[in-house]
Structures are given as C-alpha cells and as structure tokens.
C-alpha cells in the first residue's frame, strides 16, 4: 500500500470505530475480508478490500483474509488462488493471517450442539417448500414447525445422525428456535445446518452437513476476534440474527456488524450469479476476460492497482445504494497512465506515404521522448525512412475548414521529425479508395519550425513501413450497451454490446516487439494500450486497449472528478 492509501480518512464507519475505541470497547481494531471462493473478485470486492485493509492500516490494526467456504457447490482451489493473487496485486497483504471457515467446522458443529442443549435449536423435517410456507409473509406471522418442540435428547440424536450421513439430502435441517412471529422474517427460526453431499474442495467427503452462511459467518468472526465486521447493505436485515448468534454463544468482546452501500457501476453487472452466467454461457472468454469487471479482467486489460485504489477512495463509503458512472473509473485509469505510461507510435488503420524527395535506402534514427513532460523517463530511437504508414483518418481529399491534418495543398508535421507536403494520391483500381500518398519533405524542419516562418498546425504520428512490427490490437469497449443493465427489463444478456471487442492488425514502432507482458503505453493520439499477458509473443505482440484518450469525466464541471458521478 502507498502512503496515500493509508492516510487518515473519515466516513461513518470510521466514526463508529473512533467512538468504540474512545469507549474502550476494544484495545485494537481487527477487520477481515471474507470472500466466498465461488468466483473471481470484481471491482465491488476491490472496494471492500480497500476499505477493510485500509481501515486496519489506518488504525494500526490487523485484517484477516478468510475464505467463507461453507457451501461446497461451486467452490474451488482455483478461486482461492485467484482471490489471493488479486489482493496481492491490488497492493495489500494479510501478513500470514489466511483462514478458512472450513477449518472451523468442528467448532461450528459444537456451537450448534450448544444451542440444541439450551433449547435454542431443533431438527426440523419440513422440506424447503414447507419451511417457506410456514415462514409467513412480511405482513403475516409465520407458524411453528410441528417438529419445533422435539426434546433436547431427540434433537441431539438426530443431529448426530445427520452428521453420520444417515439421512438423505434435504430430508432434515437444523433451525434456530427464535420467534416465528418476528416482524423480521430473517428471525423466524432460520436454518443453520443442512445435509449436502457435494464434496468439499479442501476436506472432501469428511462432512455431509454444512453450516449456513448466517450461522458460520458471525461465529467465524468471533473465533478470529474480529472487532468490526464490515459488510454490504443486503446484510442489514440479517444484523439482528448476527447479534443473536453472537450473544447466545460468545463470551467476552463481540464483533460489531456495520453495513455500507455496495458498489453498482454503469455499463456492467456485479452480481456474481450473472457473472457466472456470462462465463459458463461463454459470452465472454473467462473470468479474466478484459471486458469483465473482475480484478483479473481489469488487470489483463491494463488497469493499474493504483488507479483502482484511487477510484475506491474517490467514491467513498455511503449508507445508501448508488450507481457510479464508469467514466470515473476510466478517468482514474487515465490519470495514472498519463503520468506513468511511456509514449509510442502505432498506426491502426495504415495508409502508405512515399516521400518522393527523401533518398531511397536512407534510414534515420529519430530521437523521441518517452514522455513529453518527463525528461527523466528518457528517449528512444525510432527509424525513419522514405516509405511510412500514417493513420488513414489523417488524410482527407476534401477536408473541412478547421481540419488540421493532411490534404491537398496542406502540410503537416510528422511527430518528432519533418514537415511534409501532400503532392498526389493513388487509388485502388478495384475499390476506388485512396491506397497511397506521395509527399515531399522539408529537410530543414527536422524537429524545428520551418525556416521561412510558415505555420504548420497539424502534427500526426507515423511508423516506417520497412521497420514497423505488425501487431494484433484488441479494441475493448464497455460490456453492455445500456447504463444500468442490472435494472433493465428483460434478459440481461440481450443487452450485451456487440461492439465490446474489435480486433485489428496494427503497425507499431519496432521497439515494442520486445515489450514485456503487462507493459503499458500511450499510443500517441490513439489511447492507452497494454501488452496482452496471455498470448502476446516476441516479434508478434498483442495489445489490449485499456482506455481511449478521450475523457468525458474530466470535461464535466470543476470539482466533479472527486466523489461525484454517483446517482442514488
């Protein structure tokens, strides 16, 4: 973490922690980040990572990483490893405090036994549909299960036999005995154990009963002596249940649950269920597809850890759900890359130029700055020759008045080299399209204004045709074509953006042939690109577009690049 990341911040969560410390409820702050290992982390998880690890650093406390692996279906070692990799990449370290809820299964079982002994839990034979029917509605109380008044001895015997595997999946559950008339439906005798023969990715078939999340989560917090259990708003109604379990079973200091608004971001979905659907339906290439809002996907696309941390800092911590404009995330990425990414020249839609008065066979090495505002980043040598490629869009036969690029009777400067003047063009006989330009150059204008004082407004980029390296470029755009796909009507997959990925062959300056995977560059006048980490090869690089140069966020009113762009 950087010093900026751990500098003092203020929000309602930190105010609660400040008050708890003043009241001496705790000697030190202990938080945790508790993902379920059934998918990859996404940008919403990144916000929680920054919050939990950031609070621990700010208060000189600790933050555990705990895998809440209480539901074997869909959990895997792949997800565990990806979660650890993503957190490290974001810049955080759990300092050896890696835990698994599955390590607590025996302790959790004994907690359930304690509840049964105290008459606070029972084995219920109702199936899932019957339990739902007995639970009642928001306006009508539930009714007691016919098995609610079983004796302690019978419940203990049945629970032990459930553990031993005597009963079929779904035939029995253990429920907490709380209040079937509670106005909070969550408190109406919730299920705390179920039979599930799925096989656990860590412990195999050792257990055939598994604790429910609401039961295991709060007690895992207690076992680890967490002081502040920070979670998202969907768990607000579950807080009384969290407190009930803790108060019934835990002696001494108890963790405190605090809820904050989950992150929702435009032009994407953050529901893990929907992300799984995208992956399993092969609508994307995988969890790390650069169009996905996963940390792995953003890393592969070329986002930087610092930009993601800055984004999480700017959106802050809210009490009410909101929709954040993805343009703010892209702005944070541009801000970071503008400072750190070396410049390079690449032509995505090549148009050949022949400089008629440039000596045939001659090659010059043009010294080009790696960053125009940062001389400390040094320079690079780029070959210049008689035949070049420029962008097709940098020439127009009939340009409008304010057009500042190449056209009949016009001059432009080639970046870091000479001024050239248009002479003539050649058309493709089959299509009639312009296929080649002939120009002349002024040898007196190498990196200098013309000696006769004439003004040249336009500057365009180029590569030497004989030296340029062909490269695959993947032009990524937003995954969905509507701002709020999660809230739109109909099947969300019908809202996917068909133009979210376009692939083309570009020509890049030869020095990029040896660029390392994950290296980031600004392709001058085009955008920011990253060397693909999966299938880029020496002499045949693949570049992912990170973001374009245009930044709509920065063009908004002054001050909106802070905690704005958030719609409640």
C-alpha positions as CSV (number, residue, x, y, z in Angstrom):
1,X,0.0,0.0,0.0
2,X,1.1,3.5,-0.7
3,X,1.2,6.3,2.0
4,X,-1.7,7.9,0.3
5,X,-3.8,4.7,0.7
6,X,-3.3,4.6,4.5
7,X,-3.6,8.4,5.1
8,X,-6.4,9.3,7.6
9,X,-9.8,9.3,6.1
10,X,-13.2,9.9,7.6
11,X,-16.6,8.3,7.0
12,X,-19.4,6.9,9.1
13,X,-17.7,3.6,9.6
14,X,-14.5,5.2,10.9
15,X,-16.6,7.4,13.1
16,X,-18.1,4.3,14.7
17,X,-14.7,2.8,15.1
18,X,-13.4,6.1,16.7
19,X,-16.3,6.0,19.2
20,X,-15.7,2.3,20.0
21,X,-12.0,3.0,20.7
22,X,-12.8,6.0,22.8
23,X,-15.3,3.9,24.8
24,X,-12.5,1.3,25.2
25,X,-14.7,-1.5,23.7
26,X,-11.6,-2.8,22.0
27,X,-7.8,-2.5,22.5
28,X,-7.1,-2.7,18.8
29,X,-9.0,-2.8,15.5
30,X,-9.3,-6.1,13.7
31,X,-11.1,-6.4,10.4
32,X,-11.4,-9.1,7.8
33,X,-12.1,-9.6,4.1
34,X,-14.3,-12.8,3.8
35,X,-15.0,-13.8,0.2
36,X,-16.8,-16.9,-0.8
37,X,-14.4,-18.8,-3.1
38,X,-17.0,-19.5,-5.8
39,X,-15.9,-16.9,-8.3
40,X,-13.3,-14.2,-9.0
41,X,-13.2,-10.9,-7.2
42,X,-14.7,-8.0,-9.0
43,X,-14.5,-4.2,-8.6
44,X,-17.1,-4.3,-5.8
45,X,-14.9,-6.7,-3.9
46,X,-12.0,-4.4,-4.6
47,X,-13.8,-1.6,-2.8
48,X,-14.3,-3.9,0.2
49,X,-10.6,-5.0,0.1
50,X,-9.5,-1.3,0.1
51,X,-11.9,-0.5,2.9
52,X,-11.1,-3.4,5.2
53,X,-7.3,-3.4,4.7
54,X,-7.3,0.4,4.6
55,X,-9.0,0.7,8.0
56,X,-6.7,-1.9,9.5
57,X,-3.7,0.1,8.3
58,X,-5.1,3.5,9.4
59,X,-5.7,2.2,12.9
60,X,-2.5,0.1,13.0
61,X,-4.7,-3.0,13.5
62,X,-5.0,-6.2,11.6
63,X,-7.0,-7.5,8.6
64,X,-7.6,-11.2,8.1
65,X,-8.3,-12.9,4.8
66,X,-10.9,-15.6,5.3
67,X,-12.4,-17.8,2.8
68,X,-16.1,-18.3,3.8
69,X,-16.2,-21.8,2.2
70,X,-19.3,-23.2,3.8
71,X,-21.1,-24.1,0.6
72,X,-19.1,-26.7,-1.3
73,X,-21.1,-26.3,-4.5
74,X,-19.1,-24.1,-6.9
75,X,-16.1,-23.6,-4.6
76,X,-12.7,-24.5,-5.8
77,X,-9.0,-24.0,-5.2
78,X,-8.8,-22.0,-8.4
79,X,-11.0,-19.4,-6.9
80,X,-9.0,-19.4,-3.6
81,X,-5.8,-18.8,-5.5
82,X,-7.3,-16.1,-7.8
83,X,-8.6,-14.2,-4.7
84,X,-5.1,-14.2,-3.1
85,X,-3.4,-13.2,-6.4
86,X,-5.9,-10.3,-6.9
87,X,-5.5,-8.9,-3.3
88,X,-1.7,-9.0,-3.6
89,X,-1.8,-7.3,-7.0
90,X,-4.1,-4.6,-5.6
91,X,-1.3,-3.9,-3.1
92,X,-2.5,-5.4,0.2
93,X,-1.0,-8.1,2.4
94,X,-2.8,-10.2,5.0
95,X,0.6,-10.9,6.7
96,X,0.1,-14.6,7.2
97,X,-3.5,-14.3,8.5
98,X,-5.2,-16.6,6.0
99,X,-8.1,-18.5,7.4
100,X,-10.9,-20.8,6.1
101,X,-14.4,-21.2,7.6
102,X,-14.0,-24.9,6.8
103,X,-11.3,-25.1,9.4
104,X,-13.9,-24.2,12.0
105,X,-16.5,-26.9,11.0
106,X,-16.0,-28.9,14.2
107,X,-16.2,-25.7,16.4
108,X,-19.3,-24.6,14.5
109,X,-20.9,-28.0,14.9
110,X,-20.3,-27.8,18.7
111,X,-21.8,-24.3,18.7
112,X,-25.0,-25.8,17.1
113,X,-24.9,-28.6,19.7
114,X,-24.8,-25.9,22.5
115,X,-27.9,-24.2,21.0
116,X,-29.7,-27.5,21.0
117,X,-28.7,-28.3,24.6
118,X,-30.0,-24.9,25.6
119,X,-33.3,-25.4,23.8
120,X,-32.4,-22.8,21.3
121,X,-32.3,-25.0,18.2
122,X,-34.0,-28.1,16.8
123,X,-34.0,-30.6,14.0
124,X,-36.8,-30.0,11.5
125,X,-38.2,-32.5,9.0
126,X,-40.0,-29.9,6.8
127,X,-38.7,-29.6,3.3
128,X,-37.6,-26.3,1.7
129,X,-41.1,-25.5,0.3
130,X,-42.8,-26.3,3.5
131,X,-40.4,-24.2,5.6
132,X,-41.0,-21.3,3.2
133,X,-44.8,-21.7,3.5
134,X,-44.6,-21.9,7.3
135,X,-42.4,-18.8,7.5
136,X,-45.3,-16.4,6.7
137,X,-45.0,-13.1,4.8
138,X,-44.0,-9.5,5.5
139,X,-47.5,-8.8,6.8
140,X,-48.4,-12.2,8.3
141,X,-46.6,-14.0,11.1
142,X,-45.2,-17.5,10.5
143,X,-46.4,-20.6,12.3
144,X,-44.4,-23.1,14.3
145,X,-42.9,-26.2,12.7
146,X,-44.6,-29.4,14.0
147,X,-41.1,-30.5,15.0
148,X,-40.3,-27.4,17.0
149,X,-40.9,-29.0,20.3
150,X,-38.8,-32.1,20.0
151,X,-36.9,-32.9,23.1
152,X,-33.3,-31.9,23.5
153,X,-32.3,-35.6,23.6
154,X,-34.1,-36.4,20.3
155,X,-32.6,-33.3,18.6
156,X,-29.1,-34.2,19.7
157,X,-29.6,-37.8,18.5
158,X,-31.0,-36.7,15.1
159,X,-28.2,-34.0,14.6
160,X,-25.5,-36.6,15.3
161,X,-27.1,-39.0,12.8
162,X,-27.3,-36.2,10.3
163,X,-23.6,-35.7,10.7
164,X,-23.1,-39.5,10.4
165,X,-24.8,-39.5,7.0
166,X,-27.9,-41.5,7.9
167,X,-30.3,-39.2,6.1
168,X,-30.9,-38.0,2.5
169,X,-30.0,-34.6,1.3
170,X,-32.8,-32.1,2.1
171,X,-34.7,-34.5,4.4
172,X,-33.8,-32.7,7.6
173,X,-32.3,-29.4,8.7
174,X,-31.3,-27.8,12.0
175,X,-33.1,-24.5,12.8
176,X,-32.5,-21.9,15.4
177,X,-35.5,-21.5,17.7
178,X,-36.1,-17.8,17.9
179,X,-39.5,-16.2,17.0
180,X,-41.9,-17.3,14.2
181,X,-43.9,-14.1,14.8
182,X,-40.9,-11.7,14.5
183,X,-41.5,-8.7,12.2
184,X,-38.1,-9.5,10.8
185,X,-38.6,-12.6,8.6
186,X,-34.9,-13.5,9.0
187,X,-35.5,-14.2,12.7
188,X,-38.3,-16.7,12.1
189,X,-36.4,-19.9,13.0
190,X,-33.7,-19.7,10.3
191,X,-31.9,-22.8,9.1
192,X,-28.4,-23.1,10.5
193,X,-27.4,-26.6,9.1
194,X,-28.4,-28.6,6.1
195,X,-27.4,-32.0,4.6
196,X,-25.5,-31.6,1.4
197,X,-23.4,-34.3,-0.2
198,X,-21.3,-32.3,-2.6
199,X,-17.8,-32.9,-1.6
200,X,-15.7,-30.0,-0.3
201,X,-12.7,-28.8,-2.3
202,X,-10.5,-28.8,0.8
203,X,-11.8,-31.6,3.0
204,X,-13.5,-34.0,0.6
205,X,-16.4,-36.0,2.0
206,X,-15.4,-35.6,5.6
207,X,-18.6,-33.6,6.2
208,X,-22.1,-34.2,4.8
209,X,-23.7,-31.4,6.8
210,X,-22.7,-27.8,6.3
211,X,-23.5,-24.6,8.3
212,X,-25.5,-21.9,6.7
213,X,-23.7,-18.6,5.9
214,X,-25.5,-16.5,8.5
215,X,-24.6,-19.0,11.3
216,X,-21.0,-19.6,10.2
217,X,-20.0,-16.1,9.3
218,X,-20.6,-14.3,12.6
219,X,-19.1,-17.1,14.6
220,X,-16.0,-17.2,12.4
221,X,-15.7,-13.5,13.1
222,X,-15.9,-14.3,16.8
223,X,-13.4,-17.1,16.6
224,X,-10.9,-14.7,14.9
225,X,-11.7,-12.0,17.4
226,X,-12.8,-9.5,14.7
227,X,-13.9,-6.2,16.2
228,X,-15.7,-4.7,13.2
229,X,-17.5,-6.9,10.7
230,X,-17.9,-4.6,7.7
231,X,-20.4,-5.8,5.0
232,X,-22.7,-4.5,2.4
233,X,-26.3,-3.3,2.8
234,X,-28.0,-6.5,1.8
235,X,-27.0,-7.9,5.2
236,X,-28.6,-5.1,7.1
237,X,-31.8,-7.2,7.8
238,X,-29.5,-10.0,9.0
239,X,-27.8,-8.0,11.6
240,X,-30.2,-9.0,14.4
241,X,-29.6,-12.6,13.6
242,X,-25.8,-12.0,13.6
243,X,-26.1,-10.4,17.0
244,X,-28.4,-13.2,18.3
245,X,-25.9,-16.0,17.5
246,X,-23.0,-14.0,18.9
247,X,-24.9,-13.1,22.1
248,X,-26.1,-16.7,22.6
249,X,-22.8,-18.3,22.1
250,X,-19.9,-15.9,22.6
251,X,-18.5,-14.7,25.9
252,X,-16.5,-11.5,26.2
253,X,-15.9,-8.9,23.5
254,X,-18.1,-9.4,20.4
255,X,-17.7,-8.3,16.8
256,X,-19.9,-5.4,15.6
257,X,-21.5,-5.6,12.1
258,X,-21.6,-2.4,10.1
259,X,-23.2,-2.1,6.7
260,X,-22.3,0.1,3.8
261,X,-23.7,0.5,0.3
262,X,-22.4,-2.0,-2.3
263,X,-20.9,-0.7,-5.4
264,X,-23.0,-0.6,-8.6
265,X,-21.3,0.7,-11.7
266,X,-22.8,1.7,-15.1
267,X,-22.5,-0.4,-18.2
268,X,-21.8,-3.6,-16.3
269,X,-23.2,-6.1,-13.8
270,X,-21.6,-7.1,-10.4
271,X,-23.9,-9.9,-9.4
272,X,-21.8,-13.0,-9.0
273,X,-24.7,-15.1,-10.3
274,X,-24.8,-13.1,-13.5
275,X,-21.0,-13.1,-13.9
276,X,-21.1,-16.9,-13.6
277,X,-23.8,-16.9,-16.3
278,X,-21.6,-14.8,-18.6
279,X,-18.6,-17.2,-18.0
280,X,-20.5,-20.5,-18.2
281,X,-22.5,-19.3,-21.2
282,X,-19.3,-18.4,-23.0
283,X,-20.5,-14.9,-23.6
284,X,-17.0,-13.8,-22.5
285,X,-13.7,-15.7,-22.7
286,X,-13.5,-16.4,-19.0
287,X,-13.3,-14.7,-15.6
288,X,-10.3,-12.7,-16.7
289,X,-11.8,-11.5,-20.0
290,X,-10.7,-7.8,-20.2
291,X,-14.3,-6.8,-20.6
292,X,-15.3,-8.3,-17.2
293,X,-15.5,-6.1,-14.1
294,X,-13.3,-8.7,-12.3
295,X,-10.0,-7.6,-10.8
296,X,-8.3,-10.3,-13.0
297,X,-10.1,-8.9,-16.1
298,X,-9.1,-5.3,-15.3
299,X,-5.5,-6.4,-14.7
300,X,-5.4,-8.2,-18.0
301,X,-6.9,-5.2,-19.8
302,X,-4.2,-3.0,-18.4
303,X,-5.8,-1.1,-15.4
304,X,-3.3,-0.3,-12.7
305,X,-3.7,-1.2,-9.0
306,X,-3.1,2.5,-8.1
307,X,-6.0,3.6,-10.4
308,X,-8.4,1.1,-8.8
309,X,-7.4,2.1,-5.3
310,X,-7.8,5.8,-6.2
311,X,-11.3,5.0,-7.7
312,X,-12.3,3.2,-4.5
313,X,-11.1,6.2,-2.4
314,X,-13.0,8.8,-4.5
315,X,-16.3,7.0,-4.4
316,X,-16.1,6.8,-0.7
317,X,-18.3,4.9,1.7
318,X,-22.1,5.5,1.6
319,X,-25.1,4.3,3.5
320,X,-27.4,4.2,0.5
321,X,-27.1,2.1,-2.6
322,X,-26.0,4.2,-5.6
323,X,-24.9,3.8,-9.3
324,X,-21.4,5.1,-10.0
325,X,-20.5,6.3,-13.5
326,X,-17.9,4.0,-15.0
327,X,-16.4,7.2,-16.5
328,X,-14.9,8.0,-13.1
329,X,-13.1,4.6,-13.1
330,X,-11.8,5.3,-16.6
331,X,-10.8,8.8,-15.5
332,X,-8.7,7.4,-12.6
333,X,-7.0,5.0,-15.0
334,X,-6.2,7.8,-17.5
335,X,-4.9,10.0,-14.7
336,X,-2.4,7.3,-13.6
337,X,-1.4,6.2,-17.1
338,X,-0.9,9.8,-18.2
339,X,1.8,10.1,-15.6
340,X,3.4,6.7,-15.9
341,X,2.9,5.3,-19.4
342,X,5.7,5.9,-21.9
343,X,4.7,7.1,-25.3
344,X,4.9,5.1,-28.5
345,X,3.7,5.3,-32.1
346,X,1.3,2.9,-33.6
347,X,-0.9,3.0,-36.7
348,X,-4.2,1.1,-36.5
349,X,-5.6,1.9,-40.0
350,X,-2.5,2.2,-42.2
351,X,-2.2,4.5,-45.2
352,X,1.1,4.3,-47.1
353,X,3.1,7.5,-47.7
354,X,6.0,7.8,-50.1
355,X,8.2,10.8,-49.6
356,X,9.4,11.4,-53.1
357,X,12.4,13.6,-52.4
358,X,13.7,11.5,-49.5
359,X,16.8,9.5,-50.5
360,X,16.0,5.8,-51.3
361,X,17.6,3.4,-48.9
362,X,18.3,6.1,-46.3
363,X,17.3,5.4,-42.7
364,X,17.5,8.0,-39.9
365,X,17.1,7.3,-36.2
366,X,14.7,9.9,-34.7
367,X,15.2,10.6,-31.0
368,X,11.8,10.6,-29.4
369,X,10.9,11.5,-25.8
370,X,9.3,8.7,-23.9
371,X,7.2,11.3,-22.1
372,X,6.8,14.9,-23.3
373,X,6.5,16.3,-19.8
374,X,9.0,13.9,-18.0
375,X,12.6,14.1,-19.4
376,X,13.6,11.8,-16.6
377,X,11.8,9.0,-18.5
378,X,14.4,9.2,-21.2
379,X,14.2,8.9,-25.0
380,X,14.0,6.1,-27.6
381,X,15.2,5.8,-31.2
382,X,12.6,5.3,-33.9
383,X,13.7,4.6,-37.6
384,X,12.5,7.0,-40.3
385,X,12.6,6.1,-44.0
386,X,11.2,7.1,-47.4
387,X,8.0,4.9,-47.0
388,X,5.8,5.4,-44.0
389,X,2.5,4.5,-42.7
390,X,0.1,7.1,-41.2
391,X,-3.5,6.7,-40.0
392,X,-6.0,6.6,-42.8
393,X,-8.1,9.2,-40.9
394,X,-5.2,11.6,-41.0
395,X,-5.8,12.3,-44.7
396,X,-8.9,13.8,-46.4
397,X,-9.4,14.7,-50.0
398,X,-12.0,17.4,-49.2
399,X,-11.2,18.5,-45.7
400,X,-13.4,20.9,-43.8
401,X,-12.0,24.3,-43.0
402,X,-10.8,23.5,-39.5
403,X,-9.2,20.2,-40.5
404,X,-5.6,20.2,-39.3
405,X,-4.2,17.1,-40.9
406,X,-3.1,16.1,-44.4
407,X,-4.9,17.0,-47.6
408,X,-4.5,18.7,-51.0
409,X,-2.3,21.8,-50.6
410,X,-1.7,21.1,-47.0
411,X,1.4,20.5,-44.8
412,X,1.7,18.6,-41.5
413,X,4.5,17.8,-39.2
414,X,5.3,14.1,-38.6
415,X,5.8,13.7,-34.9
416,X,9.4,14.2,-33.8
417,X,10.7,14.5,-37.4
418,X,9.9,16.6,-40.5
419,X,7.2,18.7,-42.1
420,X,5.8,17.1,-45.2
421,X,3.5,18.4,-48.0
422,X,0.9,16.5,-50.0
423,X,1.7,16.1,-53.7
424,X,-0.6,13.4,-55.1
425,X,-2.5,10.2,-54.4
426,X,-3.0,6.7,-55.9
427,X,-6.3,4.9,-55.9
428,X,-7.0,1.2,-55.7
429,X,-8.3,0.2,-59.1
430,X,-10.8,-2.3,-57.7
431,X,-12.4,-0.1,-54.9
432,X,-11.5,3.4,-55.8
433,X,-10.2,4.0,-52.3
434,X,-7.1,6.0,-51.7
435,X,-4.3,3.5,-51.3
436,X,-1.1,5.6,-51.4
437,X,0.0,9.2,-50.9
438,X,3.0,10.9,-52.4
439,X,4.5,13.8,-50.5
440,X,7.7,15.9,-50.2
441,X,9.6,16.7,-47.0
442,X,11.5,19.8,-45.9
443,X,14.9,18.7,-44.7
444,X,15.3,21.9,-42.8
445,X,12.4,21.2,-40.5
446,X,13.7,18.2,-38.5
447,X,12.2,18.8,-35.1
448,X,12.2,22.6,-35.8
449,X,9.7,25.1,-37.3
450,X,10.2,25.9,-41.0
451,X,12.9,28.5,-41.6
452,X,10.7,30.7,-43.7
453,X,8.3,31.2,-40.7
454,X,5.3,29.4,-42.3
455,X,2.9,28.0,-39.8
456,X,2.2,24.2,-39.6
457,X,-0.6,23.4,-37.3
458,X,-1.2,19.7,-37.6
459,X,1.0,17.0,-36.1
460,X,0.4,13.4,-36.9
461,X,2.1,10.1,-35.9
462,X,3.7,7.6,-38.2
463,X,5.9,4.4,-38.5
464,X,8.4,3.4,-41.0
465,X,6.9,0.8,-43.3
466,X,10.1,-1.2,-43.6
467,X,10.8,-1.4,-39.9
468,X,7.3,-1.4,-38.3
469,X,6.2,-4.6,-36.5
470,X,2.7,-6.0,-37.2
471,X,0.7,-6.3,-34.0
472,X,-2.7,-7.5,-33.1
473,X,-4.8,-4.9,-31.3
474,X,-7.9,-5.7,-29.3
475,X,-10.1,-2.7,-29.0
476,X,-12.2,-3.2,-25.9
477,X,-15.3,-1.2,-25.1
478,X,-18.0,-1.4,-22.4
479,X,-19.6,-4.8,-22.0
480,X,-23.2,-3.6,-22.1
481,X,-24.9,-1.1,-24.3
482,X,-27.2,0.4,-21.6
483,X,-26.1,2.3,-18.5
484,X,-28.0,0.1,-16.0
485,X,-28.2,-3.5,-17.3
486,X,-28.9,-4.9,-13.9
487,X,-32.0,-2.7,-13.5
488,X,-33.3,-3.0,-17.1
489,X,-36.2,-5.2,-18.1
490,X,-35.8,-8.4,-19.9
491,X,-32.9,-10.9,-20.1
492,X,-29.7,-9.0,-19.2
493,X,-27.7,-10.9,-21.8
494,X,-29.7,-9.4,-24.6
495,X,-28.2,-6.0,-23.5
496,X,-24.6,-7.0,-24.3
497,X,-22.7,-4.6,-26.5
498,X,-21.9,-6.4,-29.8
499,X,-19.1,-4.0,-30.3
500,X,-17.4,-4.6,-27.0
501,X,-14.4,-6.3,-28.8
502,X,-13.0,-5.5,-32.2
503,X,-9.7,-7.0,-33.4
504,X,-7.4,-5.4,-36.0
505,X,-3.8,-5.6,-37.2
506,X,-1.7,-2.5,-36.5
507,X,1.8,-1.5,-37.2
508,X,3.9,-0.4,-34.3
509,X,7.4,1.1,-33.9
510,X,10.0,-1.7,-33.7
511,X,11.0,-1.2,-30.1
512,X,7.6,-2.5,-29.0
513,X,8.4,-6.0,-30.3
514,X,10.3,-6.8,-27.1
515,X,7.8,-5.2,-24.7
516,X,7.1,-7.3,-21.6
517,X,3.6,-8.6,-20.9
518,X,1.5,-6.1,-18.9
519,X,3.7,-3.2,-20.1
520,X,1.5,-0.1,-20.7
521,X,2.0,2.5,-23.3
522,X,0.2,5.6,-24.7
523,X,-0.1,5.1,-28.4
524,X,0.1,8.7,-29.3
525,X,-3.2,10.3,-30.4
526,X,-5.0,6.9,-30.1
527,X,-5.2,5.7,-26.5
528,X,-3.6,3.7,-23.8
529,X,-2.7,0.1,-24.5
530,X,-1.3,-2.9,-22.6
531,X,0.8,-5.8,-23.8
532,X,-1.5,-8.9,-23.5
533,X,-0.4,-11.1,-20.7
534,X,-1.8,-14.4,-22.1
535,X,-0.9,-14.8,-25.8
536,X,1.5,-12.0,-26.8
537,X,4.6,-13.4,-28.5
538,X,8.1,-11.9,-29.2
539,X,8.0,-10.1,-32.6
540,X,4.3,-10.6,-32.8
541,X,2.8,-8.7,-29.8
542,X,-0.8,-8.4,-28.9
543,X,-2.0,-5.1,-27.4
544,X,-5.3,-4.6,-25.4
545,X,-6.8,-1.1,-25.4
546,X,-7.1,0.0,-21.8
547,X,-9.0,3.3,-22.4
548,X,-9.2,5.8,-25.2
549,X,-7.6,9.2,-24.8
550,X,-10.9,11.0,-24.6
551,X,-12.0,11.6,-21.0
552,X,-15.6,12.7,-20.8
553,X,-15.4,12.7,-17.0
554,X,-12.7,15.4,-16.8
555,X,-14.8,17.6,-19.1
556,X,-17.5,17.9,-16.6
557,X,-17.9,20.9,-14.3
558,X,-14.9,21.6,-12.0
559,X,-14.9,19.5,-8.8
560,X,-16.9,16.6,-10.4
561,X,-13.8,14.4,-10.6
562,X,-14.0,13.8,-6.8
563,X,-16.8,11.9,-5.2
564,X,-19.3,12.8,-7.9
565,X,-20.8,10.8,-10.7
566,X,-22.8,8.8,-8.1
567,X,-26.5,8.5,-8.6
568,X,-28.6,7.5,-5.7
